[in-house]
Amino acid sequence: RKEVEQDPGPFNVPEGATVAFNCTYSNSASQSFFWYRQDCRKEPKLLMSVYSSGNEDGRFTAQLNRASQYISLLIRDSKLSDSATYLCVVNTGAGNNRKLIWGLGTSLAVNP
Amino acid sequence: GAVVSQHPSRVICKSGTSVKIECRSLDFQATTMFWYRQFPKQSLMLMATSNEGSKATYEQGVEKDKFLINHASLTLSTLTVTSAHPEDSSFYICSARDSWQTFYGYTFGSGTRLTVV
């Protein structure tokens, strides 16, 4: 089983749609969780951290379910500029052994 | 905010030659540097982790003699791909973290697209 699993998609949605991405992780000791966005041929950029209580940043809402080892990202009112690959990332380890484990990414295409 | 400058952004080299990729932290001390590789339609794969002044720790399956990592200062880390082959063609990205940044302090370079012909 992969350490971080995501549905690779692609998700094709019209502008204005709501889309949800899911992610599961295998290491129950994982400590922190993130969603990154990566545009084609670019480095990944942090979209948002994910907290157990759930957190929202504008049109983006992230949820974490530690019991189920499940993370989600909801995008409301999709824009053309949201087209990208969304990477689920899990931070594991402690001290200098901390490292990020990356999901394969979910590809989103928002169409006019 | 924290910035990591990565060079070159793109390089084409002949098979058998070596290529050096540099990552510099511009306004913070990069205590730890992570080197990733990403093949098309694949996720980022961690190659190695280096702490300043120490030998790098390589992930399973990554040849340390082929991918030489130097992290001699708190602001500079280099990855040298030695005797490059076409299968080494990939997108290489560095990520730095300083000692004060906890779970949120991973700053990425802009990546290097290596093509070996």
Boltz contact constraints between the chains, C-beta under 6 A:
constraints:
  - contact:
      token1: [A, 32]
      token2: [B, 103]
      max_distance: 6.0
  - contact:
      token1: [A, 43]
      token2: [B, 93]
      max_distance: 6.0
  - contact:
      token1: [A, 43]
      token2: [B, 108]
      max_distance: 6.0
  - contact:
      token1: [A, 43]
      token2: [B, 110]
      max_distance: 6.0
  - contact:
      token1: [A, 43]
      token2: [B, 111]
      max_distance: 6.0
  - contact:
      token1: [A, 91]
      token2: [B, 103]
      max_distance: 6.0
  - contact:
      token1: [A, 96]
      token2: [B, 51]
      max_distance: 6.0
  - contact:
      token1: [A, 102]
      token2: [B, 43]
      max_distance: 6.0
  - contact:
      token1: [A, 102]
      token2: [B, 44]
      max_distance: 6.0
  - contact:
      token1: [A, 104]
      token2: [B, 43]
      max_distance: 6.0
  - contact:
      token1: [A, 105]
      token2: [B, 43]
      max_distance: 6.0
